Amino acid sequence: MTSAGMRILIVSPAFPPAASGEAEHCCQFAERLSSAGHQVTVLTTKQAAPPPARGFRVLATMKAWRWRQLPRLAGHLRELRPDAVLLVYTAWMFGHHPMITFLPTLLRWLLPDVRLVTMVEVCEHHRPRSASARAKRMVFRALAGGTRVDDTFGTLLRDSHAVVVLGPTVLSRLEAHEPDLRRRAIMIPPPPLLTPPSDVSPRARQQARADLGVRDETWLIAYFGHVYPGKGVTTLLSAMHILRRQGRPLRLVMAGGGRIAGAPIADDHNGRYESQMKAIAADLGLDDAVVWADGYGQDSDRAGRDLLAADLAVLPFDEGAELRRSSIAVVAAMGLPLVSTAPGVPEPAFVHGVNLLLCRPADAAALAGAIGRVIDDADLRERLRGGALALARDWFSWDSAVAKIVEAARGPQLPTEEGSGAQ
C-alpha cells in the first residue's frame, strides 16, 4: 500500500438502492473514503437495479453469501488484490450463514498481507440452520486451526486485525465471544446518515411546517428512521393517543423511512411491519395526527426539512438508546430535543436531562409523560437542544470515523499468537 492512498475493498450485502440504514452506512463510508483519496470497491449482493456511480466501483455480483459462492468471493479477492478489506458485518445481512465468518481464514490463504477490518454493527447470536451448513462450518473450523473459533463469529473476532464496534454495548456483548477483543476494538458510532437542509432559517422552518400542514400552535414530534420491530413504534403511537386524549395539539411525522417508490426493501417483513403500524395508528384514531413522510433519494434534503419543522424528536427503542443507533446521530446533529428510552446497560455518552430525556422502554404512559414534560418546560427544551448538539459534536463525526478506519487499515499486523491461526 502507498502512503497516498490504499486499495480498499468493502464487503457488504446491504447497499443502495436497497432501503436500510446498513446500506446507507456502507455507501457513505465508501463515498468518503473515495473522497479521501483511496481506491474503493464495494462488493455486494447482485441486484436487479444497478447502483448509481458514486466515485467508486461497485461489484454487485454475489448471488448469495453461502459456501457455493466461496469461489466467486475468492476470485474477486485475487483480481482486486486490495491493501485492506472492510467487512460490514451483521448476521442477518448474510442470511445468518457462517461462510463470511471465515473471511480471515480465506484471506490468510490467498492474500496473507492484506489487513482485515471488521465492522460489527450489532451482536446477534445464531447457529447455522441446516445440517449441511453446520457440517461445512466444522470443516472450516478445523482448517482454521488453533483455538477460539466461535460458533457465531467463526474466526472474525479472533483474526481480524481490527474490529470496529458502533458503541460500548456492542463491545461488551462481543467480549463474551472473544475476551481478548478490547485491545483491537475501535469504537466508531455511526455518524448522521442525512443530508442536512441547506437553509435552516426561521423562514425555511416555517415553510417546512407548512409543507407538512402543521399549524403554528401545533407541537410537531419527529420519529426518524426505518420502521422496524424493536424501534418502539407501537409505544410511540400509544403515547400519541394518550397525549391527544389530554387535549394537546400534537402531530407526528415519521421521517426518513426510506419509503422510495420502486426501491427494494431490505427485508420484506419490515415492509409488512410498517403496514401493521399504519393500521394501529388508524385504530387509535390518529389518521389526522401522523404524517408518514414519502421516501427520499440519496441526495435529497427532504428528511432534513421534515426534522427542521419538528419541535422535538422521540426515539423509543425497545432495548433503550445506544450509540450504535444512527437515528440518534441524525436528530442530535439537527439540535432537536430528544426523548428516548433507558438502555439496559448505561452508556456514558447519554446524560439524562442534559442531552436527552430517558424513560422506561415499552411504557406508553411513561413516554407520554416525558414528551409532555419537554413540551411544558422551555428551559428543559433549550438544555436538551444544546446537549444534543454537543453530543453530535463529541461522538458523531464523519471526519473522525473515516480517519479511524484508515488508521485501522494501515495499522501494524497482529502479533502472532500460538494457536490463534494468525500469520
C-alpha positions in Angstrom: 0.0 0.0 0.0 1.1 3.6 -0.6 1.1 6.5 1.8 -1.0 8.5 -0.6 -3.9 6.1 -0.8 -5.0 2.5 -0.5 -7.0 0.0 -2.4 -9.9 -0.7 -0.1 -12.5 -3.4 -0.7 -15.7 -3.0 1.3 -17.7 -6.2 1.6 -21.4 -5.6 2.4 -24.6 -7.4 1.3 -26.6 -4.2 2.1 -26.1 -1.4 -0.4 -28.4 1.2 -2.2 -30.9 1.1 -3.7 -31.9 -1.4 -1.0 -33.6 0.6 1.7 -31.9 0.1 5.0 -29.7 2.0 7.4 -26.9 -0.5 6.9 -27.0 0.1 3.2 -26.7 3.8 3.6 -24.0 3.5 6.2 -21.9 1.4 3.8 -22.5 3.8 0.9 -21.5 6.9 2.8 -18.3 5.2 4.1 -17.4 4.3 0.5 -18.0 7.8 -0.8 -16.0 9.4 2.0 -13.1 7.0 1.7 -13.0 7.6 -2.0 -13.1 11.4 -1.5 -10.1 11.0 0.9 -8.1 9.7 -2.0 -8.5 5.9 -1.7 -9.4 3.5 -4.5 -12.6 1.9 -3.2 -14.5 -1.1 -4.5 -17.8 -2.3 -2.9 -18.6 -6.0 -3.2 -22.3 -6.5 -2.6 -25.3 -8.7 -3.4 -26.5 -9.0 -7.0 -29.3 -6.5 -7.5 -32.0 -6.1 -10.2 -31.4 -2.3 -10.3 -27.7 -1.4 -10.7 -26.4 1.1 -8.1 -25.5 4.5 -9.4 -21.9 5.6 -9.8 -20.7 7.5 -6.8 -17.0 7.9 -7.4 -16.1 4.3 -6.6 -16.5 0.9 -8.1 -19.5 -1.3 -7.2 -19.4 -5.1 -7.9 -23.0 -6.3 -7.4 -22.1 -9.9 -8.3 -22.6 -12.1 -5.2 -25.7 -14.2 -5.8 -25.7 -15.3 -2.1 -23.3 -15.5 0.8 -23.1 -19.2 1.1 -20.4 -21.9 0.7 -21.2 -22.4 -3.0 -20.3 -18.7 -3.6 -16.9 -19.0 -1.9 -15.0 -19.5 -5.3 -16.6 -16.2 -6.6 -15.5 -14.4 -3.4 -12.0 -15.8 -3.7 -11.9 -14.8 -7.4 -12.7 -11.2 -6.6 -10.1 -11.1 -3.9 -7.4 -12.4 -6.3 -8.5 -10.0 -9.0 -8.7 -6.9 -6.8 -5.7 -7.6 -4.5 -6.7 -4.9 -2.1 -4.5 -3.4 0.6 -7.3 -3.7 3.1 -10.7 -5.3 3.4 -13.5 -3.6 5.3 -16.2 -6.2 6.2 -19.5 -4.6 7.2 -21.0 -7.4 9.3 -24.4 -8.1 10.8 -25.5 -11.7 10.8 -28.9 -11.1 9.2 -27.4 -9.3 6.2 -25.6 -12.6 5.4 -28.7 -14.7 5.9 -27.2 -16.0 9.2 -24.9 -18.2 7.2 -21.3 -18.9 8.5 -19.4 -18.6 5.3 -18.4 -15.0 5.7 -17.3 -15.5 9.3 -14.3 -17.4 8.0 -13.1 -14.5 5.7 -9.9 -14.1 7.8 -9.1 -17.7 7.1 -9.7 -17.2 3.4 -7.6 -14.1 3.3 -4.7 -15.9 5.2 -4.7 -18.5 2.4 -5.0 -16.1 -0.6 -3.6 -12.8 0.5 -1.8 -13.1 3.8 -0.5 -9.5 3.8 -4.0 -7.9 3.4 -5.4 -6.3 6.5 -9.0 -7.1 7.5 -11.1 -4.6 9.4 -14.4 -6.0 10.5 -17.2 -3.6 11.5 -19.7 -5.3 13.7 -22.9 -3.3 13.6 -24.9 -5.4 16.1 -24.2 -8.5 18.1 -26.5 -11.3 17.0 -26.4 -14.9 18.3 -27.1 -17.6 15.8 -26.1 -21.0 14.7 -26.3 -22.4 11.1 -29.8 -23.7 10.4 -29.1 -26.6 8.0 -27.1 -29.7 8.7 -25.1 -29.1 5.5 -24.1 -25.6 6.7 -23.1 -26.9 10.1 -21.0 -29.7 8.6 -19.2 -27.3 6.3 -18.6 -24.9 9.1 -17.0 -27.8 11.1 -14.6 -28.4 8.1 -13.6 -24.7 8.0 -13.3 -24.7 11.8 -10.7 -27.5 11.5 -8.9 -25.8 8.6 -8.8 -22.5 10.6 -6.7 -24.2 13.2 -5.9 -23.1 16.7 -8.5 -22.3 19.4 -11.2 -19.8 20.0 -13.1 -20.5 16.7 -16.5 -19.1 17.8 -19.8 -20.8 17.0 -21.3 -17.4 16.0 -18.4 -15.4 14.6 -16.1 -18.1 13.3 -12.6 -16.5 13.0 -13.8 -12.9 12.6 -13.2 -11.7 16.1 -10.1 -13.8 16.7 -8.2 -13.0 13.5 -9.5 -9.6 12.2 -6.7 -7.0 12.5 -9.2 -4.5 14.0 -12.8 -4.8 15.0 -14.9 -1.7 14.7 -17.9 -1.5 17.1 -20.6 1.1 16.9 -21.0 1.5 20.7 -20.0 0.2 24.1 -23.0 -2.2 24.4 -21.9 -4.0 21.2 -18.3 -4.3 22.5 -19.4 -5.7 25.9 -21.5 -8.3 24.1 -18.7 -9.3 21.7 -16.3 -9.7 24.6 -18.3 -12.7 25.7 -17.2 -14.3 22.4 -13.6 -13.1 22.3 -12.2 -11.9 25.7 -9.1 -10.5 24.1 -11.0 -8.3 21.8 -10.7 -4.9 23.6 -7.1 -4.3 22.5 -8.1 -4.5 18.8 -11.5 -2.8 19.1 -12.2 0.7 17.8 -15.4 2.5 18.7 -16.9 4.4 15.9 -20.6 5.4 16.5 -22.4 5.8 13.1 -22.3 9.5 12.0 -25.6 11.0 10.7 -26.8 9.4 7.5 -28.6 12.5 6.4 -28.2 15.4 4.0 -28.8 18.5 6.2 -31.1 21.1 4.8 -29.2 23.9 3.0 -31.4 26.6 4.7 -32.2 26.4 8.4 -33.5 29.9 8.8 -36.8 30.6 10.6 -38.4 31.2 7.3 -37.3 27.8 6.0 -38.6 26.2 9.2 -42.0 27.9 8.7 -42.2 26.7 5.1 -41.2 23.1 6.2 -44.1 23.1 8.7 -46.5 24.5 6.1 -45.4 21.7 3.7 -46.5 19.2 6.4 -49.7 21.0 7.1 -48.6 21.9 10.7 -50.2 25.0 12.3 -48.2 27.4 14.4 -49.9 26.3 17.7 -49.3 22.6 17.0 -46.4 20.7 18.5 -44.7 18.5 15.9 -42.9 15.4 17.1 -40.4 13.7 14.8 -39.6 10.0 14.6 -36.6 9.4 12.4 -35.6 6.1 10.8 -36.9 2.9 9.3 -40.0 1.3 10.9 -38.6 -2.0 12.2 -39.6 -4.2 15.1 -37.7 -3.1 18.2 -37.9 0.6 17.4 -40.8 1.1 19.9 -43.2 2.4 17.2 -46.3 0.9 18.9 -45.3 2.6 22.2 -44.9 5.9 20.4 -48.3 5.6 18.7 -50.0 4.7 22.1 -48.3 7.7 23.7 -49.6 9.9 21.0 -53.1 8.6 21.7 -52.7 9.4 25.4 -51.5 12.9 24.7 -54.2 13.6 22.2 -56.8 12.5 24.7 -55.4 15.0 27.1 -56.3 17.7 24.5 -52.7 18.5 23.5 -52.4 19.9 19.9 -49.8 17.3 18.5 -48.8 15.8 15.3 -46.2 13.2 14.5 -44.0 13.0 11.4 -42.5 9.6 10.6 -39.4 10.8 8.7 -36.5 9.1 7.0 -38.1 5.7 6.5 -36.7 5.0 3.1 -40.1 4.6 1.5 -38.9 5.3 -2.0 -41.1 4.1 -4.8 -39.5 1.2 -6.7 -36.7 0.7 -4.2 -36.3 -2.8 -2.8 -36.9 -3.2 0.9 -34.0 -4.9 2.7 -36.4 -7.2 4.5 -40.0 -7.8 3.3 -41.0 -8.5 6.9 -40.2 -4.9 7.7 -42.4 -3.6 4.9 -45.3 -5.6 6.3 -44.5 -4.4 9.8 -44.8 -0.8 8.7 -48.2 -1.5 7.2 -49.2 -3.0 10.5 -48.1 0.2 12.3 -50.2 2.3 10.0 -53.2 0.1 10.8 -52.6 0.5 14.5 -52.4 4.3 14.0 -55.8 4.2 12.3 -57.3 2.1 15.0 -56.1 4.6 17.6 -57.8 7.4 15.7 -54.5 9.0 14.7 -55.1 9.3 10.9 -55.1 13.0 11.0 -52.2 13.1 13.6 -49.5 11.1 11.8 -47.7 12.0 8.6 -45.9 9.0 7.0 -43.4 11.0 5.0 -42.6 10.0 1.5 -39.2 8.3 0.9 -36.1 10.2 0.0 -33.4 9.9 -2.6 -29.8 9.7 -1.6 -29.1 13.3 -2.2 -32.5 14.7 -1.1 -32.7 17.2 1.8 -36.4 16.3 2.4 -35.7 14.4 5.6 -33.7 17.3 7.0 -36.5 19.7 6.2 -39.0 17.4 8.0 -36.8 17.4 11.0 -36.3 21.2 10.8 -40.1 21.5 11.1 -40.2 19.5 14.3 -40.2 20.7 17.9 -38.7 17.6 19.4 -37.7 14.0 18.4 -38.9 10.8 20.0 -37.0 7.5 19.5 -38.4 4.9 22.0 -36.3 1.9 21.3 -37.5 -1.3 23.0 -33.9 -2.1 24.2 -33.1 1.5 25.0 -30.9 4.2 23.4 -27.4 3.1 22.3 -24.6 5.0 20.5 -24.9 2.5 17.6 -28.3 4.0 16.6 -27.7 6.2 13.6 -31.1 7.9 14.1 -29.8 9.4 17.4 -26.9 10.9 15.4 -29.3 12.4 12.9 -31.6 14.1 15.4 -28.7 15.2 17.6 -26.9 16.9 14.6 -30.2 18.7 13.9 -30.2 20.0 17.5 -33.6 18.5 18.3 -34.6 17.9 22.0 -34.6 14.1 22.2 -36.9 11.8 24.2 -35.7 8.2 24.2 -35.7 5.1 26.4 -33.2 4.0 29.1 -30.7 1.2 27.9 -30.3 -1.9 30.0 -26.6 -1.1 30.3 -25.9 2.6 30.8 -23.9 4.3 28.1 -21.7 7.2 29.4 -22.3 9.4 26.4 -26.0 9.8 27.3 -26.8 12.1 30.3 -30.5 12.1 31.3 -31.8 15.6 31.4 -28.8 17.1 29.7 -28.5 15.7 26.1 -31.7 13.6 26.1 -34.6 12.7 28.4 -35.0 9.0 29.2 -38.0 7.0 30.3 -38.8 3.3 30.7 -38.9 1.2 27.4 -42.2 -0.2 26.2 -44.2 2.1 28.6 -46.6 4.3 26.7 -47.7 6.2 29.8 -44.1 7.0 30.8 -43.3 8.1 27.2 -46.3 10.3 27.1 -45.2 11.9 30.4 -41.7 12.5 29.2 -43.0 14.1 26.0 -45.4 16.3 28.0 -42.6 17.4 30.3 -40.4 18.6 27.3 -43.4 20.4 25.8 -44.2 22.2 29.1 -40.7 23.2 30.1 -39.0 25.7 27.8 -35.8 25.7 29.9 -35.6 21.9 29.6 -36.1 22.1 25.8 -33.2 24.5 25.4 -30.9 22.5 27.7 -31.7 19.3 25.7 -31.2 21.2 22.4 -27.7 22.4 23.4 -26.9 19.0 24.8 -27.9 17.3 21.6 -25.6 19.5 19.5 -22.7 18.7 22.0 -23.5 15.0 21.7 -23.3 15.2 17.9 -20.0 17.1 18.0 -18.3 14.8 20.5 -19.5 11.4 19.2 -20.8 11.5 15.7 -18.2 12.9 13.3 -17.6 11.6 9.8 -14.1 13.1 9.7 -13.2 11.2 12.8 -14.9 8.0 11.6 -13.1 7.9 8.3 -9.7 8.8 9.9 -10.1 5.9 12.3 -11.0 3.4 9.6 -8.0 4.5 7.5 -5.7 4.2 10.6 -7.0 0.7 11.3 -6.5 -0.3 7.6 -2.9 1.0 7.8 -2.0 -0.3 11.2 0.6 -2.8 12.2 0.0 -6.5 11.8 -1.4 -8.5 14.7 1.3 -10.3 16.7 1.4 -14.0 16.0 -0.1 -15.9 18.9 0.3 -19.7 19.3 -2.9 -21.4 18.4 -4.6 -18.2 17.1 -4.1 -19.1 13.4 -2.8 -15.6 12.7 0.2 -15.3 10.4 
